[in-house]
Amino acid sequence: METKTNTSDTLFNLPSGLRRIIFVVLFVFCLFPIASPPFALVLGLLLANLSGHPFLPLNHRATQILLQLSVVGLGFGMNAYTAVAAGASGFFFTVVSVISTLILGTILGKKMGIDRKIAHLIASGTAICGGSAIAAIAPVIKADAKQTSVALGAVFILNSVALFLFPLIGHWLDLSQKDFGLWCAIAIHDTSSVVGAANKYGPEALEIATTVKLARALWIIPLALFTSYYFKNSSGKIKIPYFIGFFILAILLNTYLPQIQSLASQLVGFAKTGLTLTLFLIGAGLHRTTIMAVGLKPFFQAVLLWLFISLGSLLVILSY
């Protein structure tokens, strides 16, 4: 999700050639282990607002492809049996949190007088998987570019905050890796920040968070069908997240093929680097004009929904 900006929207009005050089240098820097996912996100944000993204029209597609490849790569570091157990442990949370968040989002949208489509997109992104859910639902309800951008902006702002905030809270509360991974998968919007936060917390948290989050992403399909009925749009197209199938295949290959297991650590290493680059690109596409375009009411709705799902899931996890 990016806005079209020119160099006059940035702090430094640099020549296009120099902006490209800065972008490439920062991108290459993110290939090294010293650049953690949160740090890469900050670098991207600084780039977007100081010098500008020189390849902005390509950013969304590049981010999408890189994220999907990274998620599939992480599958080579997982075992099928533990992945199934992790998915099963998060199933109840997924059902309850998705349905309750969508209902609350609809109620808040009506009470606050928010555009119906914007309210539904924000609720969908908060309930399931951030930008992916919004991108899948937007054509179903025939949302225009402004409505989609407002929803994406609200979700991505909070998504970026969660990447930094959740690990701090997890350590403060002394959450186990299992509990933290489950909490991340439920309460953080986008897969990129879920994986980034969980990876920072530990390997078990990463496995649980990734598995539960991708299982949660499959809810895009029933949500799209319901949305088509709710908005009386039978012609809406549904975007199915097919890359989840490749993620499952990677887990199966790693579990049952010894030849793959010998390469697993390298593949997972490439995937984690890809995730860092993904977060850099996400930050690079989040210009301050995007934040300003969201508006107070939609952003307030997004914050309330995020607090509801974050605090609610955390309290349930702590009670067990």
Wavefront OBJ file of the C-alpha trace (Angstrom):
o trace
v 0.000 0.000 0.000
v 1.679 3.160 -1.171
v 0.719 6.675 -2.056
v 2.039 8.485 -5.090
v 4.518 11.007 -3.811
v 7.019 13.260 -5.452
v 10.282 14.606 -4.136
v 8.583 17.785 -2.868
v 6.729 15.603 -0.318
v 10.033 14.527 1.254
v 12.413 16.370 3.561
v 15.273 16.336 1.064
v 14.632 17.107 -2.594
v 17.306 14.836 -4.077
v 17.993 13.981 -7.732
v 16.412 10.722 -8.896
v 19.817 9.108 -9.468
v 20.942 9.778 -5.911
v 17.630 8.507 -4.521
v 18.132 5.242 -6.400
v 21.647 4.882 -5.002
v 20.406 5.463 -1.443
v 17.635 2.907 -1.934
v 20.033 0.252 -3.273
v 22.550 0.847 -0.466
v 19.871 0.473 2.224
v 18.373 -2.559 0.475
v 21.771 -4.275 0.343
v 22.419 -3.340 3.981
v 19.250 -5.233 4.942
v 20.815 -8.398 3.511
v 23.237 -8.520 6.432
v 22.350 -10.043 9.838
v 22.953 -6.728 11.603
v 19.698 -5.436 10.071
v 16.891 -6.921 12.180
v 13.296 -6.827 10.847
v 12.261 -3.894 13.099
v 15.391 -1.957 12.131
v 14.713 -2.631 8.449
v 11.184 -1.272 8.861
v 12.574 1.927 10.420
v 15.077 2.305 7.567
v 12.220 2.000 5.088
v 10.160 4.616 6.928
v 13.108 7.013 6.973
v 13.709 6.457 3.281
v 10.060 7.112 2.411
v 9.887 10.371 4.318
v 13.393 11.785 3.901
v 14.418 11.068 0.327
v 11.458 9.168 -1.163
v 11.048 5.728 -2.733
v 12.492 5.825 -6.269
v 10.705 2.633 -7.351
v 7.349 3.195 -5.667
v 5.106 1.825 -8.486
v 6.873 -1.543 -8.167
v 6.880 -1.645 -4.370
v 3.534 -3.312 -3.653
v 4.050 -6.202 -6.056
v 7.657 -6.734 -4.959
v 6.605 -6.766 -1.299
v 3.854 -9.286 -1.965
v 6.101 -11.699 -3.885
v 8.980 -11.440 -1.409
v 6.710 -12.023 1.577
v 5.142 -15.103 0.015
v 8.534 -16.579 -0.911
v 9.825 -15.894 2.602
v 6.846 -17.573 4.238
v 7.260 -20.645 2.031
v 10.958 -20.727 2.931
v 10.145 -20.711 6.634
v 8.154 -23.897 6.037
v 11.420 -25.751 5.418
v 12.310 -25.204 9.057
v 9.130 -26.762 10.429
v 7.926 -30.254 11.226
v 4.497 -31.428 10.063
v 3.505 -32.921 13.417
v 4.340 -29.843 15.484
v 2.759 -27.607 12.829
v -0.524 -29.540 13.023
v -0.442 -29.332 16.812
v 0.180 -25.582 16.646
v -2.649 -25.073 14.165
v -5.032 -27.092 16.303
v -4.136 -25.137 19.438
v -5.014 -21.877 17.722
v -8.204 -23.023 16.010
v -10.605 -22.051 18.799
v -8.959 -18.651 19.208
v -9.146 -18.105 15.469
v -12.862 -18.837 15.189
v -13.881 -16.708 18.169
v -11.556 -13.785 17.427
v -12.382 -13.564 13.712
v -16.146 -13.575 14.216
v -16.147 -11.252 17.238
v -13.799 -8.744 15.562
v -15.933 -8.602 12.425
v -19.109 -8.069 14.454
v -17.517 -5.364 16.604
v -16.039 -3.690 13.518
v -19.472 -3.507 11.903
v -21.036 -2.056 15.061
v -18.270 0.535 15.498
v -18.500 1.540 11.849
v -22.219 2.239 12.155
v -21.978 4.022 15.508
v -19.095 6.220 14.353
v -20.617 7.042 10.976
v -17.714 5.577 9.000
v -18.112 4.691 5.342
v -19.540 1.155 5.266
v -16.911 -0.252 2.938
v -13.993 1.322 4.808
v -15.317 -0.017 8.129
v -15.676 -3.522 6.687
v -12.187 -3.470 5.170
v -10.610 -2.365 8.457
v -12.521 -5.043 10.373
v -11.476 -7.692 7.825
v -7.823 -6.666 7.980
v -7.818 -6.692 11.778
v -9.678 -9.991 12.045
v -7.617 -12.052 9.615
v -4.335 -10.987 8.053
v -4.016 -7.277 7.491
v -3.238 -6.083 3.987
v -3.801 -9.508 2.409
v -7.379 -9.663 3.675
v -8.077 -6.078 2.614
v -6.653 -6.732 -0.856
v -8.831 -9.833 -1.165
v -12.058 -8.228 0.093
v -11.760 -4.858 -1.693
v -12.750 -6.160 -5.166
v -15.592 -8.197 -3.662
v -17.262 -5.031 -2.311
v -16.061 -2.918 -5.270
v -14.151 -0.551 -2.998
v -12.481 2.338 -4.771
v -8.806 3.300 -4.421
v -9.441 5.847 -1.653
v -11.493 3.444 0.465
v -8.887 0.715 0.083
v -6.001 3.092 0.834
v -7.630 4.389 4.019
v -8.154 0.847 5.322
v -4.638 -0.257 4.379
v -3.119 2.859 5.915
v -4.868 2.374 9.263
v -3.925 -1.296 9.442
v -0.305 -0.839 8.360
v 0.326 1.947 10.887
v -0.783 -0.281 13.771
v 0.956 -3.263 12.209
v 4.257 -1.365 12.322
v 3.716 -0.403 15.961
v 3.010 -4.035 16.882
v 6.329 -5.203 15.465
v 8.137 -3.181 18.146
v 5.590 -3.301 20.968
v 4.689 -6.997 21.168
v 8.169 -8.411 21.929
v 8.589 -5.817 24.695
v 5.253 -6.775 26.257
v 6.003 -10.470 25.835
v 9.284 -10.193 27.743
v 7.724 -7.919 30.353
v 4.999 -10.502 31.039
v 7.497 -13.363 30.731
v 5.337 -15.139 28.153
v 6.504 -18.545 26.986
v 7.456 -18.873 23.336
v 4.301 -20.913 22.726
v 2.035 -18.285 24.266
v 3.796 -15.421 22.529
v 3.619 -17.136 19.135
v -0.099 -17.730 19.560
v -0.692 -14.157 20.704
v 1.234 -12.745 17.734
v -0.729 -14.807 15.233
v -4.051 -13.631 16.639
v -3.386 -10.003 17.508
v -0.899 -8.659 14.931
v -2.472 -7.755 11.606
v -0.051 -8.649 8.836
v 1.930 -11.855 8.324
v 5.173 -9.917 7.851
v 5.056 -8.332 11.319
v 3.758 -11.537 12.912
v 6.791 -13.424 11.638
v 9.134 -10.526 12.412
v 8.001 -10.200 16.031
v 7.914 -13.965 16.633
v 11.338 -14.482 15.058
v 12.751 -11.921 17.472
v 11.192 -13.821 20.389
v 12.458 -17.307 19.545
v 12.292 -20.304 17.174
v 9.308 -21.990 18.837
v 7.371 -18.733 18.821
v 8.200 -18.330 15.129
v 6.916 -21.801 14.209
v 3.669 -21.434 16.148
v 3.010 -17.875 14.982
v 3.615 -18.645 11.310
v 1.485 -21.793 11.288
v -1.457 -20.278 13.181
v -1.345 -17.066 11.150
v -1.424 -18.867 7.803
v -4.218 -21.139 8.979
v -6.017 -17.951 9.966
v -5.422 -16.500 6.485
v -7.571 -19.262 4.982
v -10.538 -17.490 6.544
v -10.262 -15.051 3.661
v -12.277 -17.511 1.569
v -15.406 -17.817 3.783
v -15.166 -14.113 4.632
v -15.146 -13.204 0.927
v -18.192 -15.397 0.318
v -20.038 -13.850 3.265
v -19.009 -10.357 2.171
v -20.319 -10.970 -1.336
v -23.705 -11.918 0.154
v -23.667 -9.098 2.743
v -22.936 -6.434 0.121
v -25.222 -8.126 -2.430
v -22.452 -8.507 -4.987
v -22.512 -11.925 -6.619
v -19.920 -10.969 -9.223
v -17.113 -10.155 -6.786
v -13.862 -12.018 -7.401
v -12.220 -13.878 -4.546
v -8.426 -13.893 -4.197
v -7.383 -17.223 -2.701
v -3.965 -17.250 -0.926
v -2.509 -20.162 -2.906
v 1.003 -19.671 -1.520
v -0.193 -21.259 1.745
v -0.316 -24.547 -0.161
v 3.384 -24.196 -1.001
v 4.084 -23.436 2.667
v 2.400 -26.718 3.628
v 4.343 -28.554 0.904
v 7.613 -27.141 2.276
v 6.741 -28.451 5.752
v 5.964 -31.916 4.350
v 9.186 -32.019 2.335
v 11.233 -31.024 5.361
v 9.502 -33.638 7.510
v 9.739 -36.641 5.190
v 12.711 -36.027 2.860
v 16.164 -36.247 4.490
v 17.731 -34.571 1.446
v 15.668 -31.468 2.093
v 16.465 -31.499 5.789
v 20.160 -31.071 5.015
v 19.353 -27.804 3.213
v 16.737 -26.609 5.690
v 18.940 -24.231 7.661
v 20.126 -22.436 4.514
v 16.588 -22.144 3.139
v 15.273 -20.795 6.422
v 18.167 -18.334 6.554
v 17.269 -17.048 3.086
v 13.620 -16.798 4.171
v 14.464 -14.707 7.235
v 16.577 -12.379 5.120
v 13.677 -12.107 2.692
v 11.393 -11.168 5.568
v 13.771 -8.401 6.626
v 13.763 -7.047 3.063
v 9.958 -7.293 3.012
v 9.655 -5.093 6.080
v 12.102 -2.601 4.585
v 9.885 -2.356 1.497
v 6.747 -2.011 3.626
v 8.331 0.881 5.498
v 9.523 2.437 2.245
v 5.937 2.526 1.016
v 4.495 4.136 4.142
v 4.799 7.875 3.523
v 3.414 10.419 5.981
v 0.788 11.454 3.422
v -0.637 7.941 3.790
v -0.958 8.427 7.527
v -2.604 11.823 7.087
v -5.064 10.442 4.532
v -6.494 7.835 6.911
v -8.663 10.232 8.917
v -9.464 10.197 12.627
v -12.632 8.095 12.642
v -11.329 5.140 10.582
v -8.061 5.194 12.516
v -9.917 5.268 15.834
v -12.013 2.305 14.704
v -8.818 0.424 13.789
v -7.252 1.226 17.173
v -10.327 0.068 19.110
v -10.506 -3.182 17.160
v -6.790 -3.778 17.635
v -7.031 -3.176 21.384
v -10.022 -5.513 21.555
v -8.305 -8.411 19.810
v -4.904 -7.801 21.447
v -6.056 -7.436 25.039
v -8.815 -10.021 24.738
v -6.541 -12.744 23.339
v -3.777 -11.885 25.822
v -6.135 -12.198 28.790
v -7.358 -15.590 27.565
v -3.794 -16.822 27.030
v -2.711 -15.632 30.490
v -5.695 -17.349 32.113
v -4.538 -20.802 30.972
l 1 2 3 4 5 6 7 8 9 10 11 12 13 14 15 16 17 18 19 20 21 22 23 24 25 26 27 28 29 30 31 32 33 34 35 36 37 38 39 40 41 42 43 44 45 46 47 48 49 50 51 52 53 54 55 56 57 58 59 60 61 62 63 64 65 66 67 68 69 70 71 72 73 74 75 76 77 78 79 80 81 82 83 84 85 86 87 88 89 90 91 92 93 94 95 96 97 98 99 100 101 102 103 104 105 106 107 108 109 110 111 112 113 114 115 116 117 118 119 120 121 122 123 124 125 126 127 128 129 130 131 132 133 134 135 136 137 138 139 140 141 142 143 144 145 146 147 148 149 150 151 152 153 154 155 156 157 158 159 160 161 162 163 164 165 166 167 168 169 170 171 172 173 174 175 176 177 178 179 180 181 182 183 184 185 186 187 188 189 190 191 192 193 194 195 196 197 198 199 200 201 202 203 204 205 206 207 208 209 210 211 212 213 214 215 216 217 218 219 220 221 222 223 224 225 226 227 228 229 230 231 232 233 234 235 236 237 238 239 240 241 242 243 244 245 246 247 248 249 250 251 252 253 254 255 256 257 258 259 260 261 262 263 264 265 266 267 268 269 270 271 272 273 274 275 276 277 278 279 280 281 282 283 284 285 286 287 288 289 290 291 292 293 294 295 296 297 298 299 300 301 302 303 304 305 306 307 308 309 310 311 312 313 314 315 316 317 318 319 320
